[in-house]
């Protein structure tokens, strides 16, 4: 490819293909509009990756950003990776086993890791923990009535991680948050 030429195989505007960006383009849209749409998709992908706590598949990301063509999303993810590389960012967009995510580059991870909280709590565990926090001293039986029988699994998780304590209260148990909970979520 000569200098100044663009690789248009992934640009539907140059190939007379409809845009994969739902609701943002028309069939006759020009390359400037297409580039702006790609930039918008890229920023939305960046935000989704930043907010996610786990690797995300291309199809899942496509759905989140409102794009019907996973190939287009994958191309935008590669462009985003190049952007982070070009500016020498301490953050990179990684792809492992088909899942994209943000991480600190290995050369910066050691110093930054002192800031990382070492506890991973499931989504259900967080929901139960929030309920216990709001109702400190709640009886486990009332918690089960409010949130269902799956709370036993989450209470066990929270006990193991030291976020709640359990004390006998009649025929049931009373659940309370611990100082570790207050320190972690302060």
Beta strands, then each sheet from edge to edge (+ up, - down):
strand 1: 56-57
strand 2: 91-96
strand 3: 99-104
strand 4: 138-139
strand 5: 164-169
strand 6: 172-177
sheet 1: 1+ 3- 2+
sheet 2: 4+ 6- 5+
end
